[in-house]
Amino acid sequence: MRLVAGALALACAPGFAQQPEQLKAGAELYARNCSACHGARMLDPQGAFDLRKFPRDQRERFVTSVSKGKNAMPPWGDVLKPEDIEALWLYVTTGERG
């Protein structure tokens, strides 16, 4: 019973209904901005970090890396809005698994 109540609470939580749209936006942003280096659908990265292996508990590290750049990756903070980076995070963490 608690599991059902928890699932219902999550489904009614703000932002839950937006997830499919945010995931779609993340996939589109990824295809447009990230796939050239990280590979289409995060497959066969061209020497860039394999995002399928990005630790799911390190959201802030992801946001910082995308915003400020890391190693050979340029900063995207002036190009992408915070909500774009959040959509990318959702895609990277669930997009090809969800």
N, CA, C and O atoms as CSV, one atom per row, in Angstrom:
chain,resi,resn,atom,element,x,y,z
A,1,MET,N,N,0.828,-1.189,0.000
A,1,MET,CA,C,0.000,0.000,0.000
A,1,MET,C,C,0.874,1.254,0.000
A,1,MET,O,O,0.587,2.207,-0.725
A,2,ARG,N,N,1.947,1.262,0.815
A,2,ARG,CA,C,2.826,2.433,0.852
A,2,ARG,C,C,3.478,2.677,-0.498
A,2,ARG,O,O,3.675,3.824,-0.898
A,3,LEU,N,N,3.812,1.603,-1.199
A,3,LEU,CA,C,4.435,1.733,-2.513
A,3,LEU,C,C,3.492,2.435,-3.485
A,3,LEU,O,O,3.914,3.304,-4.248
A,4,VAL,N,N,2.225,2.060,-3.457
A,4,VAL,CA,C,1.234,2.690,-4.324
A,4,VAL,C,C,1.075,4.158,-3.958
A,4,VAL,O,O,1.021,5.017,-4.838
A,5,ALA,N,N,1.001,4.447,-2.671
A,5,ALA,CA,C,0.869,5.835,-2.224
A,5,ALA,C,C,2.085,6.654,-2.640
A,5,ALA,O,O,1.948,7.804,-3.059
A,6,GLY,N,N,3.277,6.064,-2.525
A,6,GLY,CA,C,4.486,6.761,-2.939
A,6,GLY,C,C,4.506,7.022,-4.433
A,6,GLY,O,O,4.912,8.100,-4.869
A,7,ALA,N,N,4.075,6.056,-5.219
A,7,ALA,CA,C,4.027,6.227,-6.672
A,7,ALA,C,C,3.029,7.313,-7.058
A,7,ALA,O,O,3.290,8.118,-7.952
A,8,LEU,N,N,1.881,7.330,-6.376
A,8,LEU,CA,C,0.888,8.364,-6.655
A,8,LEU,C,C,1.414,9.742,-6.277
A,8,LEU,O,O,1.197,10.712,-7.003
A,9,ALA,N,N,2.096,9.833,-5.158
A,9,ALA,CA,C,2.662,11.118,-4.742
A,9,ALA,C,C,3.685,11.599,-5.755
A,9,ALA,O,O,3.726,12.784,-6.085
A,10,LEU,N,N,4.504,10.691,-6.245
A,10,LEU,CA,C,5.502,11.064,-7.246
A,10,LEU,C,C,4.831,11.506,-8.539
A,10,LEU,O,O,5.242,12.500,-9.138
A,11,ALA,N,N,3.811,10.787,-8.974
A,11,ALA,CA,C,3.117,11.130,-10.215
A,11,ALA,C,C,2.438,12.490,-10.128
A,11,ALA,O,O,2.270,13.164,-11.144
A,12,CYS,N,N,2.052,12.892,-8.942
A,12,CYS,CA,C,1.391,14.177,-8.758
A,12,CYS,C,C,2.372,15.296,-8.433
A,12,CYS,O,O,1.978,16.458,-8.335
A,13,ALA,N,N,3.629,14.957,-8.268
A,13,ALA,CA,C,4.635,15.952,-7.907
A,13,ALA,C,C,4.843,16.923,-9.058
A,13,ALA,O,O,4.760,16.537,-10.224
A,14,PRO,N,N,5.118,18.198,-8.731
A,14,PRO,CA,C,5.386,19.165,-9.786
A,14,PRO,C,C,6.569,18.707,-10.625
A,14,PRO,O,O,7.570,18.228,-10.092
A,15,GLY,N,N,6.450,18.855,-11.923
A,15,GLY,CA,C,7.544,18.506,-12.815
A,15,GLY,C,C,7.468,17.091,-13.353
A,15,GLY,O,O,8.076,16.793,-14.382
A,16,PHE,N,N,6.730,16.201,-12.677
A,16,PHE,CA,C,6.673,14.817,-13.138
A,16,PHE,C,C,6.031,14.737,-14.516
A,16,PHE,O,O,6.511,14.008,-15.384
A,17,ALA,N,N,4.966,15.471,-14.719
A,17,ALA,CA,C,4.282,15.451,-16.007
A,17,ALA,C,C,5.139,16.068,-17.106
A,17,ALA,O,O,4.948,15.756,-18.281
A,18,GLN,N,N,6.071,16.931,-16.747
A,18,GLN,CA,C,6.933,17.571,-17.725
A,18,GLN,C,C,8.060,16.658,-18.189
A,18,GLN,O,O,8.700,16.945,-19.201
A,19,GLN,N,N,8.314,15.578,-17.485
A,19,GLN,CA,C,9.470,14.752,-17.790
A,19,GLN,C,C,9.517,14.274,-19.237
A,19,GLN,O,O,10.584,14.376,-19.842
A,20,PRO,N,N,8.445,13.760,-19.840
A,20,PRO,CA,C,8.541,13.327,-21.234
A,20,PRO,C,C,8.939,14.459,-22.181
A,20,PRO,O,O,9.731,14.254,-23.101
A,21,GLU,N,N,8.392,15.648,-21.955
A,21,GLU,CA,C,8.749,16.794,-22.792
A,21,GLU,C,C,10.196,17.204,-22.553
A,21,GLU,O,O,10.914,17.547,-23.493
A,22,GLN,N,N,10.618,17.170,-21.309
A,22,GLN,CA,C,11.992,17.535,-20.970
A,22,GLN,C,C,12.971,16.502,-21.542
A,22,GLN,O,O,14.048,16.864,-22.014
A,23,LEU,N,N,12.606,15.249,-21.501
A,23,LEU,CA,C,13.440,14.191,-22.061
A,23,LEU,C,C,13.574,14.365,-23.576
A,23,LEU,O,O,14.663,14.209,-24.129
A,24,LYS,N,N,12.476,14.684,-24.234
A,24,LYS,CA,C,12.500,14.920,-25.684
A,24,LYS,C,C,13.383,16.121,-26.010
A,24,LYS,O,O,14.176,16.084,-26.951
A,25,ALA,N,N,13.238,17.180,-25.226
A,25,ALA,CA,C,14.077,18.368,-25.430
A,25,ALA,C,C,15.547,18.024,-25.220
A,25,ALA,O,O,16.405,18.480,-25.976
A,26,GLY,N,N,15.841,17.226,-24.202
A,26,GLY,CA,C,17.214,16.814,-23.941
A,26,GLY,C,C,17.790,16.003,-25.086
A,26,GLY,O,O,18.953,16.179,-25.451
A,27,ALA,N,N,16.982,15.112,-25.656
A,27,ALA,CA,C,17.432,14.302,-26.792
A,27,ALA,C,C,17.732,15.190,-27.994
A,27,ALA,O,O,18.716,14.974,-28.700
A,28,GLU,N,N,16.883,16.186,-28.225
A,28,GLU,CA,C,17.095,17.095,-29.356
A,28,GLU,C,C,18.333,17.963,-29.135
A,28,GLU,O,O,19.117,18.174,-30.060
A,29,LEU,N,N,18.508,18.464,-27.915
A,29,LEU,CA,C,19.691,19.261,-27.597
A,29,LEU,C,C,20.957,18.419,-27.738
A,29,LEU,O,O,21.968,18.880,-28.268
A,30,TYR,N,N,20.886,17.191,-27.263
A,30,TYR,CA,C,22.035,16.290,-27.369
A,30,TYR,C,C,22.389,16.060,-28.840
A,30,TYR,O,O,23.552,16.177,-29.225
A,31,ALA,N,N,21.403,15.739,-29.650
A,31,ALA,CA,C,21.649,15.465,-31.070
A,31,ALA,C,C,22.279,16.679,-31.757
A,31,ALA,O,O,23.173,16.532,-32.589
A,32,ARG,N,N,21.818,17.850,-31.412
A,32,ARG,CA,C,22.285,19.083,-32.052
A,32,ARG,C,C,23.658,19.530,-31.537
A,32,ARG,O,O,24.478,20.012,-32.318
A,33,ASN,N,N,23.914,19.377,-30.245
A,33,ASN,CA,C,25.106,19.975,-29.645
A,33,ASN,C,C,26.170,19.003,-29.158
A,33,ASN,O,O,27.339,19.375,-29.051
A,34,CYS,N,N,25.795,17.782,-28.865
A,34,CYS,CA,C,26.715,16.875,-28.179
A,34,CYS,C,C,27.132,15.662,-29.007
A,34,CYS,O,O,28.223,15.124,-28.820
A,35,SER,N,N,26.275,15.239,-29.909
A,35,SER,CA,C,26.499,13.968,-30.593
A,35,SER,C,C,27.739,13.948,-31.470
A,35,SER,O,O,28.310,12.879,-31.688
A,36,ALA,N,N,28.172,15.085,-31.977
A,36,ALA,CA,C,29.358,15.099,-32.833
A,36,ALA,C,C,30.580,14.543,-32.098
A,36,ALA,O,O,31.422,13.882,-32.706
A,37,CYS,N,N,30.678,14.805,-30.809
A,37,CYS,CA,C,31.830,14.321,-30.023
A,37,CYS,C,C,31.494,13.096,-29.179
A,37,CYS,O,O,32.302,12.174,-29.071
A,38,HIS,N,N,30.301,13.084,-28.580
A,38,HIS,CA,C,29.940,12.013,-27.651
A,38,HIS,C,C,29.217,10.858,-28.336
A,38,HIS,O,O,28.865,9.875,-27.683
A,39,GLY,N,N,28.995,10.964,-29.635
A,39,GLY,CA,C,28.367,9.896,-30.400
A,39,GLY,C,C,26.863,9.997,-30.415
A,39,GLY,O,O,26.239,10.449,-29.455
A,40,ALA,N,N,26.287,9.563,-31.533
A,40,ALA,CA,C,24.830,9.544,-31.660
A,40,ALA,C,C,24.253,8.626,-30.593
A,40,ALA,O,O,24.702,7.493,-30.424
A,41,ARG,N,N,23.267,9.122,-29.884
A,41,ARG,CA,C,22.604,8.369,-28.822
A,41,ARG,C,C,23.598,7.837,-27.795
A,41,ARG,O,O,23.389,6.778,-27.203
A,42,MET,N,N,24.677,8.580,-27.591
A,42,MET,CA,C,25.728,8.255,-26.627
A,42,MET,C,C,26.437,6.948,-26.968
A,42,MET,O,O,27.000,6.301,-26.085
A,43,LEU,N,N,26.415,6.560,-28.230
A,43,LEU,CA,C,27.091,5.352,-28.675
A,43,LEU,C,C,28.312,5.751,-29.489
A,43,LEU,O,O,28.268,6.727,-30.238
A,44,ASP,N,N,29.387,5.012,-29.351
A,44,ASP,CA,C,30.608,5.219,-30.111
A,44,ASP,C,C,31.154,6.634,-29.970
A,44,ASP,O,O,31.290,7.345,-30.965
A,45,PRO,N,N,31.470,7.051,-28.743
A,45,PRO,CA,C,32.046,8.389,-28.571
A,45,PRO,C,C,33.339,8.529,-29.372
A,45,PRO,O,O,34.150,7.604,-29.414
A,46,GLN,N,N,33.523,9.659,-29.990
A,46,GLN,CA,C,34.676,9.934,-30.842
A,46,GLN,C,C,35.859,10.422,-30.010
A,46,GLN,O,O,36.432,11.469,-30.313
A,47,GLY,N,N,36.227,9.695,-28.988
A,47,GLY,CA,C,37.331,10.108,-28.127
A,47,GLY,C,C,36.885,10.955,-26.949
A,47,GLY,O,O,37.689,11.272,-26.072
A,48,ALA,N,N,35.620,11.323,-26.921
A,48,ALA,CA,C,35.083,12.093,-25.797
A,48,ALA,C,C,34.616,11.122,-24.715
A,48,ALA,O,O,34.528,9.916,-24.944
A,49,PHE,N,N,34.323,11.655,-23.550
A,49,PHE,CA,C,33.853,10.849,-22.424
A,49,PHE,C,C,32.587,10.091,-22.817
A,49,PHE,O,O,31.694,10.652,-23.452
A,50,ASP,N,N,32.514,8.832,-22.443
A,50,ASP,CA,C,31.331,8.012,-22.698
A,50,ASP,C,C,30.269,8.377,-21.657
A,50,ASP,O,O,30.349,7.953,-20.504
A,51,LEU,N,N,29.290,9.157,-22.069
A,51,LEU,CA,C,28.283,9.674,-21.140
A,51,LEU,C,C,27.384,8.592,-20.557
A,51,LEU,O,O,26.717,8.824,-19.548
A,52,ARG,N,N,27.356,7.415,-21.173
A,52,ARG,CA,C,26.574,6.315,-20.595
A,52,ARG,C,C,27.160,5.882,-19.269
A,52,ARG,O,O,26.483,5.250,-18.458
A,53,LYS,N,N,28.426,6.223,-19.045
A,53,LYS,CA,C,29.105,5.842,-17.806
A,53,LYS,C,C,29.178,6.991,-16.799
A,53,LYS,O,O,29.820,6.862,-15.757
A,54,PHE,N,N,28.525,8.110,-17.106
A,54,PHE,CA,C,28.579,9.248,-16.183
A,54,PHE,C,C,27.870,8.864,-14.890
A,54,PHE,O,O,26.745,8.366,-14.933
A,55,PRO,N,N,28.511,9.087,-13.734
A,55,PRO,CA,C,27.889,8.714,-12.455
A,55,PRO,C,C,26.562,9.442,-12.233
A,55,PRO,O,O,26.507,10.671,-12.271
A,56,ARG,N,N,25.508,8.685,-12.005
A,56,ARG,CA,C,24.150,9.248,-11.857
A,56,ARG,C,C,23.991,10.099,-10.598
A,56,ARG,O,O,23.036,10.867,-10.479
A,57,ASP,N,N,24.916,9.962,-9.673
A,57,ASP,CA,C,24.827,10.729,-8.431
A,57,ASP,C,C,25.683,11.996,-8.483
A,57,ASP,O,O,25.931,12.615,-7.448
A,58,GLN,N,N,26.133,12.385,-9.673
A,58,GLN,CA,C,27.012,13.552,-9.783
A,58,GLN,C,C,26.439,14.609,-10.729
A,58,GLN,O,O,27.111,15.072,-11.651
A,59,ARG,N,N,25.197,14.973,-10.482
A,59,ARG,CA,C,24.509,15.966,-11.292
A,59,ARG,C,C,25.264,17.294,-11.330
A,59,ARG,O,O,25.433,17.883,-12.397
A,60,GLU,N,N,25.712,17.760,-10.178
A,60,GLU,CA,C,26.413,19.052,-10.133
A,60,GLU,C,C,27.691,19.019,-10.970
A,60,GLU,O,O,28.031,20.001,-11.631
A,61,ARG,N,N,28.392,17.896,-10.941
A,61,ARG,CA,C,29.601,17.748,-11.765
A,61,ARG,C,C,29.246,17.864,-13.246
A,61,ARG,O,O,29.967,18.505,-14.010
A,62,PHE,N,N,28.141,17.248,-13.650
A,62,PHE,CA,C,27.675,17.327,-15.028
A,62,PHE,C,C,27.352,18.770,-15.401
A,62,PHE,O,O,27.806,19.268,-16.432
A,63,VAL,N,N,26.572,19.433,-14.565
A,63,VAL,CA,C,26.175,20.819,-14.830
A,63,VAL,C,C,27.409,21.710,-14.950
A,63,VAL,O,O,27.493,22.529,-15.866
A,64,THR,N,N,28.348,21.562,-14.054
A,64,THR,CA,C,29.576,22.364,-14.089
A,64,THR,C,C,30.386,22.065,-15.346
A,64,THR,O,O,30.877,22.985,-16.000
A,65,SER,N,N,30.528,20.793,-15.687
A,65,SER,CA,C,31.302,20.422,-16.874
A,65,SER,C,C,30.682,20.985,-18.143
A,65,SER,O,O,31.392,21.486,-19.015
A,66,VAL,N,N,29.364,20.906,-18.250
A,66,VAL,CA,C,28.687,21.436,-19.441
A,66,VAL,C,C,28.770,22.953,-19.451
A,66,VAL,O,O,29.062,23.549,-20.488
A,67,SER,N,N,28.520,23.577,-18.324
A,67,SER,CA,C,28.507,25.045,-18.253
A,67,SER,C,C,29.878,25.670,-18.474
A,67,SER,O,O,30.017,26.643,-19.214
A,68,LYS,N,N,30.887,25.100,-17.824
A,68,LYS,CA,C,32.221,25.722,-17.834
A,68,LYS,C,C,33.221,25.025,-18.750
A,68,LYS,O,O,34.310,25.547,-18.988
A,69,GLY,N,N,32.859,23.850,-19.266
A,69,GLY,CA,C,33.771,23.086,-20.091
A,69,GLY,C,C,34.686,22.231,-19.242
A,69,GLY,O,O,34.809,22.432,-18.034
A,70,LYS,N,N,35.327,21.270,-19.892
A,70,LYS,CA,C,36.254,20.386,-19.177
A,70,LYS,C,C,37.178,19.764,-20.212
A,70,LYS,O,O,36.734,19.237,-21.232
A,71,ASN,N,N,38.465,19.835,-19.929
A,71,ASN,CA,C,39.476,19.310,-20.844
A,71,ASN,C,C,39.260,19.905,-22.244
A,71,ASN,O,O,39.292,21.125,-22.404
A,72,ALA,N,N,39.043,19.067,-23.242
A,72,ALA,CA,C,38.868,19.559,-24.617
A,72,ALA,C,C,37.450,20.059,-24.899
A,72,ALA,O,O,37.210,20.675,-25.938
A,73,MET,N,N,36.514,19.803,-23.993
A,73,MET,CA,C,35.136,20.235,-24.221
A,73,MET,C,C,34.993,21.721,-23.915
A,73,MET,O,O,35.377,22.173,-22.836
A,74,PRO,N,N,34.443,22.480,-24.859
A,74,PRO,CA,C,34.249,23.911,-24.616
A,74,PRO,C,C,33.104,24.155,-23.634
A,74,PRO,O,O,32.258,23.285,-23.425
A,75,PRO,N,N,33.085,25.344,-23.034
A,75,PRO,CA,C,31.954,25.685,-22.150
A,75,PRO,C,C,30.695,25.962,-22.971
A,75,PRO,O,O,30.752,26.586,-24.031
A,76,TRP,N,N,29.578,25.494,-22.468
A,76,TRP,CA,C,28.286,25.701,-23.129
A,76,TRP,C,C,27.372,26.626,-22.332
A,76,TRP,O,O,26.223,26.848,-22.716
A,77,GLY,N,N,27.872,27.159,-21.233
A,77,GLY,CA,C,27.041,27.985,-20.357
A,77,GLY,C,C,26.498,29.247,-20.999
A,77,GLY,O,O,25.458,29.754,-20.581
A,78,ASP,N,N,27.189,29.763,-22.012
A,78,ASP,CA,C,26.689,30.955,-22.712
A,78,ASP,C,C,25.740,30.587,-23.845
A,78,ASP,O,O,25.066,31.455,-24.399
A,79,VAL,N,N,25.685,29.312,-24.189
A,79,VAL,CA,C,24.846,28.848,-25.299
A,79,VAL,C,C,23.559,28.208,-24.790
A,79,VAL,O,O,22.476,28.443,-25.326
A,80,LEU,N,N,23.696,27.401,-23.753
A,80,LEU,CA,C,22.554,26.665,-23.209
A,80,LEU,C,C,22.020,27.330,-21.949
A,80,LEU,O,O,22.784,27.798,-21.105
A,81,LYS,N,N,20.703,27.363,-21.838
A,81,LYS,CA,C,20.061,27.881,-20.631
A,81,LYS,C,C,20.096,26.793,-19.556
A,81,LYS,O,O,20.246,25.614,-19.877
A,82,PRO,N,N,19.959,27.176,-18.290
A,82,PRO,CA,C,19.950,26.165,-17.219
A,82,PRO,C,C,18.923,25.056,-17.456
A,82,PRO,O,O,19.200,23.892,-17.166
A,83,GLU,N,N,17.745,25.398,-17.979
A,83,GLU,CA,C,16.737,24.361,-18.233
A,83,GLU,C,C,17.162,23.431,-19.370
A,83,GLU,O,O,16.764,22.267,-19.400
A,84,ASP,N,N,17.971,23.939,-20.307
A,84,ASP,CA,C,18.522,23.081,-21.363
A,84,ASP,C,C,19.496,22.070,-20.773
A,84,ASP,O,O,19.474,20.892,-21.132
A,85,ILE,N,N,20.345,22.533,-19.873
A,85,ILE,CA,C,21.323,21.646,-19.247
A,85,ILE,C,C,20.609,20.594,-18.394
A,85,ILE,O,O,21.036,19.440,-18.348
A,86,GLU,N,N,19.527,20.986,-17.721
A,86,GLU,CA,C,18.736,20.020,-16.946
A,86,GLU,C,C,18.104,18.982,-17.866
A,86,GLU,O,O,18.047,17.801,-17.525
A,87,ALA,N,N,17.629,19.418,-19.032
A,87,ALA,CA,C,17.056,18.476,-20.001
A,87,ALA,C,C,18.133,17.519,-20.510
A,87,ALA,O,O,17.872,16.329,-20.689
A,88,LEU,N,N,19.331,18.031,-20.740
A,88,LEU,CA,C,20.442,17.168,-21.147
A,88,LEU,C,C,20.757,16.150,-20.049
A,88,LEU,O,O,20.990,14.976,-20.332
A,89,TRP,N,N,20.762,16.606,-18.802
A,89,TRP,CA,C,21.038,15.700,-17.680
A,89,TRP,C,C,20.006,14.571,-17.653
A,89,TRP,O,O,20.363,13.405,-17.482
A,90,LEU,N,N,18.745,14.913,-17.817
A,90,LEU,CA,C,17.693,13.892,-17.830
A,90,LEU,C,C,17.928,12.915,-18.976
A,90,LEU,O,O,17.795,11.705,-18.796
A,91,TYR,N,N,18.273,13.425,-20.143
A,91,TYR,CA,C,18.538,12.554,-21.284
A,91,TYR,C,C,19.737,11.645,-21.019
A,91,TYR,O,O,19.675,10.442,-21.272
A,92,VAL,N,N,20.814,12.212,-20.518
A,92,VAL,CA,C,22.027,11.428,-20.267
A,92,VAL,C,C,21.765,10.344,-19.218
A,92,VAL,O,O,22.272,9.229,-19.342
A,93,THR,N,N,20.985,10.659,-18.199
A,93,THR,CA,C,20.780,9.693,-17.123
A,93,THR,C,C,19.659,8.694,-17.408
A,93,THR,O,O,19.637,7.615,-16.817
A,94,THR,N,N,18.730,9.032,-18.302
A,94,THR,CA,C,17.613,8.102,-18.542
A,94,THR,C,C,17.241,7.927,-20.007
A,94,THR,O,O,16.535,6.979,-20.350
A,95,GLY,N,N,17.692,8.803,-20.862
A,95,GLY,CA,C,17.234,8.856,-22.244
A,95,GLY,C,C,17.301,7.565,-23.015
A,95,GLY,O,O,16.316,7.172,-23.640
A,96,GLU,N,N,18.415,6.906,-22.990
A,96,GLU,CA,C,18.556,5.680,-23.770
A,96,GLU,C,C,18.215,4.444,-22.945
A,96,GLU,O,O,18.345,3.315,-23.417
A,97,ARG,N,N,17.777,4.668,-21.710
A,97,ARG,CA,C,17.389,3.545,-20.866
A,97,ARG,C,C,15.914,3.618,-20.508
A,97,ARG,O,O,15.283,2.607,-20.198
A,98,GLY,N,N,15.364,4.851,-20.556
A,98,GLY,CA,C,14.005,5.071,-20.080
A,98,GLY,C,C,12.935,4.771,-21.071
A,98,GLY,O,O,11.752,4.924,-20.767
